[in-house]
Amino acid sequence: MPLRLSLLLSAVCWVAPARAQTPHPSSSSASPSASPSALGAPEVTLARLLAHAERHAPAARVAEARLALAAPERAAAAALLPSEPVLRVAAGPRRTPDGRGVDVQLGVRQRIELAGERRLRRDVADRVEARLGAERAALRAQVRRQVRTAWRHAQLGALRAAHAQESAALHEERVAAAEVMAEAGEVPPLVLARAELERARARRDVLRTAEQARDARLRLAEVAGWPPDDALVVPAEEPALPPAPPVAQLVARARRQAPALEALALAVREAEARGALAARTRAPAPTLGFSAQREGAPEGRDEWVLLGTLQLPLPLWRRSRVARAESEAARRVAEAEDAAERERLEVRVRRAVLAYEGARRRVHAFEQDEAPAAARAVAQLERAHALGEVMLGEVLAARDVALRTHHEALEARAEGVEARDRLEAIVGGDPWATPEGGAR
């Protein structure tokens, strides 16, 4: 082998494998197309994004606005009487054989409630406000979960972009080596053509992963309410996948404080309050009235007639059947939804933990077993190639295996992020949160 070719191949074998052995591609420099960090923009922290989302996330603003839905119930409960008074005025001529006169009638009537309906309406308003408050807490917990998940996906996007650049650099070196070997007549032109094809694919992967990284950052800005024109830089760090807490602990925590479950329980109480109000409306609501009537006399003095009136509906036919049927149906549906969610809670938690722990174990296997084994194989083949014991193709193949192992580890970590998101959605918060509010 000529001296020039030997020196080039040695450089290819000793420089490039160092990248394949690097367990975290975040240490590689990223191009401006992959991340705005190359432009000097400061990195944001997850804590800052969570605090920003509490005030500016679109879903958080919707959650606050939904509290106004209790205003109609509160206004109905604040009314002293169930309806407005009715004023009646009548006037007309009186004609008799003896002459003419003018009759005038003036009356007012007011419907009143005697069965405590106003107190029950206040109870309904309280239950509606409590349910809306729980739904607001559930929406805010969902916003925090979405921000954490989007943050982890943005981290993975930066890692994928760095990994693609590393793979592209490897294929550039493979093409350079193939060109030298083809010129020396040691390999056929087909080998060079194949290396160039793989380099083109690697360059395409660089563009694709850079676009995906930008999309992940935009998704993070979307859920956090971050300005889209402001550079959002996320560090290219591997999202942590700590061991899942015990299933019993997760189930107990979800039953105790999951906002979604609390909202369902409060919906049942609201339906019960509405049912009590509907049942109470069966009681007759009397209408009290007063009328004054002047009878114009054609001859002599006019006469005045003063009357007090009482109108009492007879609950014979309808008896609030529609309102009571609607409230009873709403109560049954609310109870069924609450019971169904609580019955399948443990199964959902177990499935989420199973998926999460499976992905976490795969990541551990990649990082603790396969990645070190691939790195050792590359190092041994490099030394063997330097001694002329193996061909360059074996070294390059080992480096490809190391890169693929790292890529598979990233994909397994992405599966773990998705499983962690599902687990957090079921529990209603970060299962690893500390009492001080931190998270792992």
SULCOR-V84052 format. One record per backbone hydrogen bond with DSSP energy under -1.0 kcal/mol. CO is the residue of the C=O (numbers start at 0). NH is the residue of the N-H. Records with the same first field share a line. If there is no record, write none. Layout:
BEGIN
CO->NH, NH
END
This chain:
BEGIN
1->5
2->6
3->7
4->8
5->9
6->10
7->11
8->12
9->13
10->14
11->15
15->18, 19
16->20
18->21
23->26
24->27
30->33, 34
34->37
35->38, 40
36->39
44->48
45->49
46->50
47->51
48->52
49->53
51->55
52->56
56->60
57->61
58->62
59->63
60->64
61->65
63->66
64->67
65->68
66->69
67->70
69->73
70->74
71->75
72->76
73->77
85->108
87->106
89->104
91->102
93->100
95->98
98->95
100->93
102->91
103->293
104->89
105->291
106->87
107->289
108->85
109->287
115->119
116->120
117->121
118->122
119->123
120->124
121->125
122->126
123->127
124->128
125->129
126->130
127->131
128->132
129->133
130->134
131->135
132->136
133->137
134->138
135->139
136->140
137->141
138->142
139->143
140->144
141->145
142->146
143->147
144->148
145->149
146->150
147->151
148->152
149->153
150->154
151->155
152->156
153->157
154->158
155->159
156->160
157->161
158->162
159->163
160->164
161->165
162->166
163->167
164->168
165->169
166->170
167->171
168->172
169->173
170->174
171->175
172->176
173->177
174->178
175->179
176->180
177->181
178->182
179->183
180->185
187->190
188->192
189->193
190->194
191->195
192->196
193->197
194->198
195->199
196->200
197->201
198->202
199->203
200->204
201->205
202->206
203->207
204->208
205->209
206->210
207->211
208->212
209->213
210->214
211->215
212->216
213->217
214->218
215->219
216->220
217->221
218->222
219->223
220->225
226->229
232->43
234->236
245->249
246->250
247->251
248->252
249->253
250->254
251->255
252->256
253->257
257->261
258->262
259->263
260->264
261->265
262->266
263->267
264->268
265->269
266->270
267->271
268->272
269->273
270->274
271->275
272->276
273->277
274->278
275->279
276->280
278->281
279->282
285->111
286->310
287->109
288->308
289->107
290->306
291->105
292->304
293->103
294->302
302->294
304->292
306->290
308->288
310->286
313->315
317->320
319->323
320->324
321->325
322->326
323->327
324->328
325->329
326->330
327->331
328->332
329->333
330->334
331->335
332->336
333->337
334->338
335->339
336->340
337->341
338->342
339->343
343->347
344->348
345->349
346->350
347->351
348->352
349->353
350->354
351->355
352->356
353->357
354->358
355->359
356->360
357->361
358->362
359->363
360->364
361->365
362->366
363->367
364->368, 369
365->370
368->372
369->373
370->374
371->375
372->376
373->377
374->378
375->379
376->380
377->381
378->382
379->383
380->384
381->385
382->386
383->388
384->387
390->394
391->395
392->396
393->397
394->398
395->399
396->400
397->401
398->402
399->403
400->404
401->405
402->406
403->407
404->408
405->409
406->410
407->411
408->412
409->413
410->414
411->415
412->416
413->417
414->418
415->419
416->420
417->421
418->422
419->423
420->424
421->425
422->426
423->427, 428
429->432
433->436
437->433
END
